[in-house]
Amino acid sequence: MAEEQTELEERIIIKDQHTKEIDLVNRDPKHINEDVVKVDFEDVIAEPVGTYSFDGVWKTSYTTFTVSKYWCYRLLSAILGIPLAVVWGFLFALISFCHIWAVVPCIKSYLIEIQCVSRIYSLCIHTFCDPFFEALSKICSNVRVALRKE
């Protein structure tokens, strides 16, 4: 009985990885669009002091702006949200696939191959250049520069 319960819990955990609960209240938990999309009526339309329209026009404009923005967004997200989610899902799956199956293996292959070249290059530098520059430094070590202001 305990084994069946453990197996059932494992199945539920595996299923929940793909169908996790989403937060319908806080829809931007990582604050991706915090500074991008905050556009309110006051950010777009403002009347300076001394140039006021009728109060009824101002209230109606505010309501019209807010409601039309709200419903236009809802309509666009209802029409284009699911197709764009498919496109973005496909795109990020493609990027992940290329990264996992092409980019990382190429980098690893390059690092393995360049390690051999690096050793040969290092050996050549230490064999030929190090003695030359060491001799050059000994020659120039006794050079003294004195600046005089006359």
C-alpha positions, -999 to +999 in steps of 0.1 A: +000+000+000+028+024+009+046+016-023+015+024-044+012+057-025+048+066-032+045+057-069+013+078-072+031+108-056+060+104-080+035+104-110+018+135-096+052+153-092+063+144-127+029+156-141+031+188-122+064+198-138+045+205-171+012+216-156+022+237-127-002+262-112+000+297-125-007+328-105-037+346-120-032+376-096+005+384-100+011+377-137+046+393-138+063+377-108+098+383-122+089+420-130+099+416-167+076+445-179+078+467-148+092+497-165+080+492-200+042+491-202+030+513-174+010+538-195-019+555-178-041+584-189-020+609-169+012+597-188-004+605-222-029+633-218-024+662-194-038+697-193-016+725-180-029+750-155-051+776-172-061+753-201-088+731-187-116+714-207-150+709-192-150+685-163-174+662-181-151+660-211-121+653-189-139+625-170-153+610-202-119+611-219-104+594-189-130+566-189-128+562-227-090+560-227-089+535-198-117+513-210-106+513-247-070+504-237-082+477-214-106+461-239-083+466-269-055+447-250-080+420-240-092+416-276-057+415-291-045+391-265-076+369-271-070+369-309-032+368-310-021+355-276-024+318-283-008+319-318+020+341-305+025+317-275+029+289-300+054+309-321+074+320-290+073+284-276+086+271-310+113+298-312+126+292-277+124+254-282+145+259-314+170+281-296+173+255-268+177+227-293+204+246-312+222+255-280+220+219-266+228+200-298+250+224-317+265+253-298+277+236-266+291+205-285+310+228-309+325+248-281+335+217-262+350+202-293+369+235-300+382+235-264+394+200-267+411+206-300+426+239-290+441+224-259+466+205-280+474+236-301+478+256-268+504+232-255+524+233-287+522+271-288+532+273-251+561+250-257+574+271-286+571+303-267+589+290-237+616+274-259+623+303-283+609+336-269+617+333-232+655+330-236+655+358-261+635+382-239+654+372-208+687+380-226+673+413-238+661+422-203+696+416-189+711+438-216+687+466-208+687+463-171+717+485-167+703+513-188+696+544-166+676+574-178+681+607-161+660+637-169+674+672-163+656+704-166+680+731-178 
